[in-house]
Amino acid sequence: MKTATQTKLTDEAWLRDLFEYERTHEIAFASPRALLEARMIAELDKARRPRRRAQRNGAAARPRRSGAAV
């Protein structure tokens, strides 16, 4: 069984890898305040969406009336 030998990274390569990881895993480096703001924005967006009560849980859609009642 072959084992992969690891070479010691140079300072430049290590820093480049660190920046790449930070760029691709933003959530791991976010401040608690930034995470809180993101959660609040998501909740506001969720509250702004129209409610779709008639079409959930298998409920039948109510027929729409066309024209004015005379």
RAURKA-V624001 format. One record per residue. RES is the residue in one letter. SS is DSSP state (@ for helix, = for strand, . for the rest). PHI is phi in whole degrees, 0 to 359 (* if undefined). PSI is psi as a letter, one per 20 degrees, with the letter a starting at -180 (NA if undefined). Layout:
# RAURKA-V624001
res:RES ss:SS phi:PHI psi:PSI
res:RES ss:SS phi:PHI psi:PSI
This chain:
# RAURKA-V624001
res:M ss:. phi:* psi:p
res:K ss:. phi:274 psi:q
res:T ss:. phi:249 psi:q
res:A ss:. phi:280 psi:p
res:T ss:. phi:272 psi:p
res:Q ss:. phi:260 psi:p
res:T ss:. phi:265 psi:q
res:K ss:. phi:290 psi:p
res:L ss:. phi:287 psi:q
res:T ss:. phi:286 psi:r
res:D ss:@ phi:301 psi:g
res:E ss:@ phi:296 psi:g
res:A ss:@ phi:295 psi:g
res:W ss:@ phi:297 psi:g
res:L ss:@ phi:294 psi:g
res:R ss:@ phi:297 psi:g
res:D ss:@ phi:296 psi:h
res:L ss:@ phi:296 psi:g
res:F ss:@ phi:296 psi:h
res:E ss:@ phi:296 psi:g
res:Y ss:@ phi:296 psi:g
res:E ss:@ phi:296 psi:h
res:R ss:@ phi:291 psi:h
res:T ss:@ phi:271 psi:i
res:H ss:. phi:234 psi:m
res:E ss:@ phi:299 psi:h
res:I ss:@ phi:296 psi:h
res:A ss:@ phi:290 psi:h
res:F ss:@ phi:250 psi:j
res:A ss:. phi:285 psi:q
res:S ss:. phi:284 psi:q
res:P ss:@ phi:301 psi:h
res:R ss:@ phi:294 psi:g
res:A ss:@ phi:295 psi:h
res:L ss:@ phi:295 psi:g
res:L ss:@ phi:297 psi:g
res:E ss:@ phi:297 psi:g
res:A ss:@ phi:296 psi:g
res:R ss:@ phi:294 psi:g
res:M ss:@ phi:295 psi:g
res:I ss:@ phi:297 psi:g
res:A ss:@ phi:297 psi:g
res:E ss:@ phi:294 psi:g
res:L ss:@ phi:296 psi:g
res:D ss:@ phi:297 psi:h
res:K ss:@ phi:294 psi:h
res:A ss:@ phi:289 psi:h
res:R ss:@ phi:282 psi:h
res:R ss:. phi:292 psi:q
res:P ss:. phi:292 psi:q
res:R ss:. phi:281 psi:q
res:R ss:. phi:240 psi:l
res:R ss:@ phi:296 psi:h
res:A ss:@ phi:295 psi:h
res:Q ss:@ phi:255 psi:j
res:R ss:. phi:255 psi:r
res:N ss:. phi:59 psi:k
res:G ss:. phi:72 psi:j
res:A ss:. phi:290 psi:q
res:A ss:. phi:287 psi:q
res:A ss:. phi:289 psi:p
res:R ss:. phi:284 psi:p
res:P ss:. phi:292 psi:q
res:R ss:. phi:268 psi:q
res:R ss:. phi:271 psi:p
res:S ss:. phi:255 psi:p
res:G ss:. phi:81 psi:r
res:A ss:. phi:266 psi:q
res:A ss:. phi:286 psi:p
res:V ss:. phi:249 psi:NA
